[in-house]
Amino acid sequence: MARWVEVLLNVPVHQSFTYRNPGTPGHEILTGRRVEVHFGSRRMIGYAVGDSDELPAHFPLAEDAVKPIVRVVDAEPVFGQDQIELSRWISAFYLCAQGEALGAMLPAGKRESETGGIAFDDEDFSASRAVLSDEQAAAVGGITETADARPVYLFGVTGSGKTEVFLQAAEAVLAQGHSVIYLVPEISLTHQVVESVVQRFGNRSAVLHSGLAGSKKLAEWMRIMRGEASVVVGARSAIFAPVQNLGLVIIDEEHDQSYKSGTTPRYHARQVAMHRCALARCPLVMGSATPSLEAWHQIKSGSIRMHSLTKRLSGGARPEMRIVSLGGSTGAISA
């Protein structure tokens, strides 16, 4: 049993803290679990990120003075080495404490809901797959069948079928034994995108968003952690999902401002996605009819590849737009 545990706390302090392992059965190694500890006069929930048989060199306290862990919150690990490394990068890139970064990544629930998961065992999803247009097929191939490591931008007018391109790219990645993270703006989570993902992938999918109760969010998180769900759909924070063998990240409506966090750590999901995809050596695909200025600059500079969908699937011409000068006119505008 490791005697000492390195713990990060969700406080603006750029260091970890050492606590004594309580030595209770089943808790010989605590890395990856949340623990309750004394911190000054408070009790706080911390994150065990390391176990050791020896105190750190030049440790300022005697062994007897090291505080013990009060309680182990989790029966099994809720995060792994990938999340620890990602929190370290977020800390350096966004200038926050690593404990704050890890705290933002993990669900707040203390106990899993008993009703986690999505019950679609008896459903047949084989008819959900649509026939792609030539533009859509070229886009899917450009995402899944190229050695080019640059991110892909799917630039398409409204109604051009971007969602189906995303879903079929995800199917191709899943067939290779990889996992997929599909990000959508918070406002879209109750609409057809999430329904399309869940109906297409059934019990292989998990949904993460701020509207879930803590216990339900933890249950979904643990399904992902255990490898029971290989497609994660959710809002900004779903980019932290502990998927196994990440193979694709999708960012729908990339221009949406809700992908930027307004609280510490003030991360942007697009930037975190780029980092995760670079580490996993997997594609990142973004899509919108109105790309953000940052993405458009990267497209023009060649850092991002672009595929265009120029035609609406329902047909019909785009409305004609004209610029009309009202200079010199008087009175109200009339029909």
TAZI-V251469 format. One record per helix or strand of 2 or more residues. SS is the DSSP state (H for helix, E for strand). FROM is the first residue (numbers start at 0). TO is the last residue. Records with the same first field share a line. If there is no record, write none. Layout:
SS=FROM-TO  FROM-TO
This chain:
E=3-8  16-19  33-38  41-51  70-71  150-155  178-182  204-207  230-233  245-251  282-287  303-308
H=62-64  80-93  97-104  125-127  133-143  161-174  185-187  191-203  213-224  235-239  256-258  268-279  292-300
